[in-house]
Amino acid sequence: MKKYLVVCAGLCAAMAFTSCKSSESAYKQAYLKAKQQEEVQQPVVQTQQPETNVVVPLEEKPVTQTQVVDNTDNVKVTQERVSLVSGNGLKNFSVVVGAFQSKANADGLQQQLINAGYNAQIVKNEERNMYRVIATTFDTKEEAAASRNDLITKYAGAWLLYNVR
């Protein structure tokens, strides 16, 4: 009796698994039917009139004495008007390694940089009321970018500053 029940259960299971099997032709038929419905329901394409280009007149402005800093090498340079607080003097491009609202914090980082052999300086951005700690300063952007690339390993977030005079 047990054998009979086991054989019946096995046959039922086999029939259940084989009857649920989908055939490739069923998928193909469903695809063709959907394709036919799509072709029938295609919307009518409306023709559009060609766009007319509007030309805005060029506005003439006087030339200012602002120096343009090129960005052909894709090195981001931030332009700020800063004044020297502590140090030997700034050149055009500087590498900033820290920015603080507190002068005491800026002094601490400046001393660390001096102990590490850098000619560190502190400048202040009056507009933002921030003290910037500068590790190195250069005449050219290329030299400053190379120095920034060296310093960024020790001072994450080091960036280039162009002093707007």
N, C-alpha and C positions, 0 to 999 in steps of 0.2 A: 504494500500500500504506500509506503514511504517512497519507494522507487517511482511509483506511478505519479505521485505529487511532484517529485523533483523533476521528472521528465516533462510533465505538463508546464511547470513553471519555467523551465529552460526553453521550451518551444514558444511560450508566450513572450518571453523576453527577446528571443531571436526575431520574432515577427514584429515586435514593437520597434526594435532598432532598424530593421530593414525597411519598414514601411515609412519611416520618417526621412529617409534619404532623398535629397533633392537631386534632380537630374540636370545636366547641363542644358538640355533642350528647354526646360522650364524657364531657366534664366534668360535664354536667348529669346524665347517668345515674349517674356515680360519686357525685355529691352526693346524689341521691335514694336510692340504695342505702344510703349511710351514715346518712342521716336515718331510714330505716326500721329499721335495726339499732339505732339509738339509742333509738327509741321502744319497741322490743321489750325492750330491756335496762334500762329505767328502774327504779331501785330503789323499793321500797315505802316511802312516807314514814311515819315513825313519829310519833305524836302525843306531844308533850312536855307534862309537867305544868307549870303556871305556876310561875315562880320566886317564892319568898317573900323579902321584903326583911327583912334583919336590922338592927335599930336598935341601935347601940352607945351605951351611956349616956355622957353628956357628963361629962367629968372637970373638976371645978372646981379652979382653981389660983389662988394669990394674985397680985395685980397687982404687978408689979415697977416700978421707977422708970426703966425703959428708955424713951427717947424713940423714938417710931415715926417713921421718915422715909418720907413718901409717895413713891410712884413713879408718879404719874398721867401724867407726861410721858415715861415710859420711858427716863429717863437713869439709868444704873447708878451707884450710889453705894456705895463700899466703906466699911464701918464698922470702924475700928480704934481702939485705945487707944494714943495717941502722946503723947510728951512733947517740949516745945520744947527744942532743943539750941542753935540759933542763929537770931536774928531778933527781930522786934518783938512777936510774939504772934499766936495763932491765933484765928480766928472759927470758926463752926460748920462751914462747908464750904470745902474747899481744893482747888486744882488741883495735882495731883502730876505733875511732868514727869520725874522720875528716882527710882530706888530703888537703893541701893548697900549692900553690906556694909561697905565701907571708907568711913570718915569723910572721908578725903582726897579721894576721888572726889566725894563729895557737896559738899565745900567748893569743888572746882573748878567744878562745875555752878552752884552758888550764885553764885560770883563772875561767871560768864558772864551769868547772869540779871540780877545787879545792874548790870553794865556795859551791858546792853540796856535798863535802865530799870525793871526789876521790883523789887518789895519781896520778894525771895526769902528763904526761911527753910528751916531744916533741922529735922526732927523725927525722933524715933527710936521705932520699934515694938520694945519690949523682947521681946515674945513671939516675934517672927520675927528679931530681931537685925538689923533693916534700918533704914538711914537713908533717909528720904523727903525729896526736895527739892521744896519747894512754891514755885510761881511767884506765885500770888495766893490770897487768902483772903477769904471773904465770909460775911455773915450768912444769906443766902438761897440756896437751891439753884438758883433760876433765874439769878441773877447768876453763880454759879460755873459753871453749865452753859454760859452764853454765853461766859465767859472761856475755858473749856476748848475750845470750838469755835474760838475765835480762835487759841489756842496749839497746837492739834493739827497745824496745818500746819507749824509750826517744830519741834515736839517730838512726833513720832509716838508714839502710845501714852499720851498724857496722860489722866489719869483723875481722878475726883472722890473725895475722902476726907471722911468725916464723922467728926469726932473724938468718940469715946465717952468721956465724962468719968466 
